[in-house]
């Protein structure tokens, strides 16, 4: 990358993740900030910057938190009604900007959001609350999350499993194990990934037991989760399996990839088992750990792919990169038709924000 391009990327990050008066047109009122936050006519980069400002203020001002929670709770249906906006993608993305303010606000926002979610019977609001609380990550919300695993709506069950995976509380392993037999494949895969990310390998045995009932992408997700749980095979075992397309079984390929994940070539997203979307998804997940050249470009290159799982995995893995090109791509991801992709993009933006602030 040339010096000028690198400078522009850095400048873009500074614009988004600093509370810049110049970006927002000088000192403006809370009402004007909320107008920008909720207006699809504003540029995404400006709305994220304003969301950052409002979120910072909300840490000390409960009235702002209440206003955002009310917005998410009572205007949720409006946000999804594409007839209000010319751009259907923008309509789908509307809720993510208020959601991001609560992520920035952190624990103070979680209390109000948890109270509202507990008494609300609205499926859409509860789905969003579950996702937001999972990113904030306070353990006081664990009972709500565990209850979410038993919700009649499969999307809420999947969101609860996803959030528990982010929180990494070992005490939730038994609850996650129970949903490995869920009737919905997305819930099962999300629970498997949550168990794989736990700092305790207890769930690995249950993942192994569930393998005979799984197939396709689900089976590979379960196998990857077993590897991630601490039951992976040492590299030396795979010295004869390095010709990956000729590896003995699909699962061996996944195990080899995981064992060599730090050196995994970016080309695997496009070329390995091109007839199998499942392998591309696993590759996109593991490229997060690779130090090979071309990783960012490979992940950016699949954000318009037709496979939802692949787009979501790519957004998640892009969270490791802190530059303007990635940020612009993730902001575009907020307008994806899938909530899983939307949320993966927002989680990645939050990750970039957190690490950028930690380096200050």
N, C-alpha and C positions, 0 to 999 in steps of 0.2 A: 504494500500500500504506500502511495507517495506521501510526502510530508503534508501537502495541502489536504489530502483526503483524511489523513489521520487527525489533523487539526479540526476539520469540520465535524468529524465524528465526536471528538472530545467536546467541542463547543455545543453540539446538540445535547449531549448528556448533561452538561452544566446548565443548559437552559431548562431542562425538565426537572432536574433534581436539586435545584436551588430555588429559594423563594424569591424569584426575580420580579421586581416591580416593572421592569421594562417589558417583560414578556406579557404581563397582564395589564399593561397600559397605565402604570402608576398605581397609587393607592386607590382601592375601590372598596365599596361596601360589601358586607356579608351577602346582601341580597343579590348584588351584581355577580359576586363569585358563584352563588348558587345558580344564577341564570346561565353563566358560562358552563358550569358543571353539567347542567341538564340540557344544554342546547345542541342538537345535532348539526347546527349550522356552524359551530365553532370547530376549529381544527383539533384533532385528537391530542396533539402534543400540548396545546394550550389547556385543554380540559384536564389532562393528567397533572399538569403543573398546578392548576387551581385546586385539584383534588388533594395534592400534596399539602398545599397551604391550609385548606380547610381541615384536613386530618390532623395537622400539627396543632391547630387551634382547638380542635375537639378534645385533645388530651387534657385540657384544663377547663373546658366549658361543656358541661353536661347538656346545656340547651341545644348546642350545635349537634351533639350526638343524637339527641331525641328527634331533631328535625330530619336528620339523614335517615334514621330508622323509620320514621313516619313516611318519608319519601319512598323508601324501598318497600314498605309494607302496603301502603295504600295506592301507590301509583305503579305497582309492579305490572298489573294487567295492561295499563296504558303503555308502558315501555315496550311491550311485546306486540302491540297492535300496529302492524305495518302500514295501515291505512293513514296513520298520522304523518308519516314521513315519505318523501319521495324515494329515499334509499332504504330498502328493506334491511340491509346490513346494519345501517346506523340505528334503526329501531331496535334491532336485537341487542345492540351493544349498550343501549342507554343505561341499563341498571349497573353496569360495571364501573362507571365512574363514581357514583355514590358508594358502591361497595369498596372501591379502593380507598376512599377517605376513611372508612372504618378500619381497614387493614393498617393504614398509617397511624390512626389514633391508638390502636392496640388494645390493651386490657380494659381501659376505661370504657371503650365502646362495646366491648364484649358483654358487659353486665346488662346494659340496656337492650342489646340485641337478643341476648339469651332470654330475658324476661318476655320480650315481645314474641319471640319464636315459640316459647313454651305455651303461651296462651292463644297463639294463633292457630287456626285450622286451615289456613291457606297453604296449599301444597307448594305453589311457586315461591312464596316468601320463605317457607321453611327450607326449601332447597337452597336458596341463596344464603340464608342465615347459617346453614350447616357448612357451606363452603367457606364463608367469611370467617366463622369461628375457628375452623380448622387451620386457617393461615395464621390467625392471631395466636392460637395454640395454648390458651390457659387451661390448666387441668380442671378447673371448676366446671367446665362444660362437658366433661367426660360422660356423666349420666345422660345428658341430652343426646350426645353422639351415639352412645350404645343403644338408647331407645330408638334412634333413627335407623339402626340396622334392622329393626322389626317393622318399620313403617310399611304400609300397604303399597306405597308408590315406589317402584323400583329405582327411579332416579334419586330419590332421597336416600334409599338404602346404599346406592353406589356412592353418593356424595358423602354419607357418613363414614363409609369404609375408607374413602379417599382421605378424609380429614383425620381419621384415626391413624392412618398411615403417616401423615405429616407430623402428628403429635408424638408418635413413637413411645407411647406408654405401655410398658410390658404387661401391665394388669389388664389390658384390653384384648390380649391374645385369645383367651377363651371365647369371647364374643365374636371375634373375627373368624375363628375356626368354624363356628356354627354356620356362618353364611357361605362357607366354601361349597355348601350343597344348595345354595339358593336357586330358585327356579329361573333366575335371569342371569345370562352369561356375563353381562357387564358387571353385575354385582360380584359374581364369583371371581372374575379376573381382578377387579379392584381390591377385593379382600386378599387375594393371593399376593398382590404387589405390596399391600400394607404389611402383611406378615413377613414378606421377604426383607422389608426395610427395618424390621424391629431389631433392637440391639441384643436380642436374646433368640437363640435358634429353636426355641420350643416348638414353634409352629411348623418347622421343616418336616417333621414326621407326618403331620396331618396333610401337608401339601403333597407329600409322596403318596399317601394313601388315596388322595383324590385324583391322582394322575390317570389311573385306568379309566375313569369316567369322562375324561376330557379329550379333546381333539383339536386340530388346527391351531389357530392363534392362542386359544385358551390353554392348550397343553404346553405350548412353548412359554407362555407367560408363567405358568405354574413351575416349569423347569427352571426358568430364570430366577424365580422367587426362591426356589430351593438353594440355588447357587448363592444368591445374595444373603440368605439367612446364615451363612457361615459354613455351609456344607458343600462348598465348591471343591473341585478336584484340583490338585497341584498341577502346575504347568507341565512338569516333566512327564506326566501321564499322557499328554497329548502330543508328544513330539512326532508321532507317526500320523497325526490327524491334521497336519497343517495345510494340506490341500483341501480346503474347506468344502468346495462343491462335491468332492468325492468322499466326504466323511461318512461313516457307516450309517448313522441315523440323523434325523432332523434334530433330535434332542442333543446328540453329541456335538452338532454344530454350535448350538446355543452354549453348551458347556465350554467348548473351545473358545468361542467369542468372549465369554465372561472371563475365562482364565487369562486371555491376552487382551483384555479390554483397553488397557492403557496404550496399546500400540495398534489398535484396530483401524485399518485404513478407511478413509472417508468413502472410498468407492464402493464399500459394501452396501451402502444404502441403495445404490442403483443396480449393481451388477450381480450380487450373490443371490442365487435362486430367484431370478427375475420373474418367474412364473408364480411366486408365492409372496403375497402381500404380507403374510405373517412374518417372514424373515426380514422384510424391510422395516417393519415396526420394531422388532427386537434390535436390529442394527441401529435404528435411530435412538432408541433408549440407551444403548451402550456407548454410542459416540460421545455421550456426555463425559465419559471418563478417558477418552482417547487423547493422546498427545500428538497424534499424527497430523501432518499438514492437510489443509483443505477441509477440515471438519465443519467450520462455520458455513462455508459455501455449500457443502453437501446438504446441511440441514436447511438452509435458506431455500435451496432448490426444490424441496418437497412440500413447501408450505401451501402450494396450490394443488397438491395431489388430491385425487378423488377419495382417498381412504381417510376416514375420520381419525382412526387410531394412529395413523402415520403422522398426520398433521399435529395431533395432540402431543405425541412423543417428541416431535421435532421442536415444538414450542418449549416444552419442558427442558430439553437439552440445551436450547439456546440461552437459557438463564445463566449459563456459566460465562457467557461473553458480555463484556461491558463496553459496547461501542454504539455509535449512532445508527449504523446500518441495521444492527440487530434490533435496536429499540424501535425503529420505524417499522420493521417487519412485524414485531410483536403488537404494536398498536393496530396494525392492519388485522392481526389475528383476533382482536377484540370484536371484530365484525363477522367472524366466522358463523355459519349457520348452526354449528354444534356448540352446546354449552360446555362440553368437555374441552373443546379446543379453546373456546373463549377463556375458560378458567385457567387452562394451562398457560395461556399467554399472559394473563394477569398475574399468576403466581410467578412467572419468570420476570415480569416487570418489577414485582415486589422484591424478588431476589436481587436483581440488579440494583434497586434502590437501597436495600439493606447493606449490601457489600460496598456500595459507593459511599454511603454515610460512615461505615465503619473505617474506611480508609482516610477519612478527613482528619 
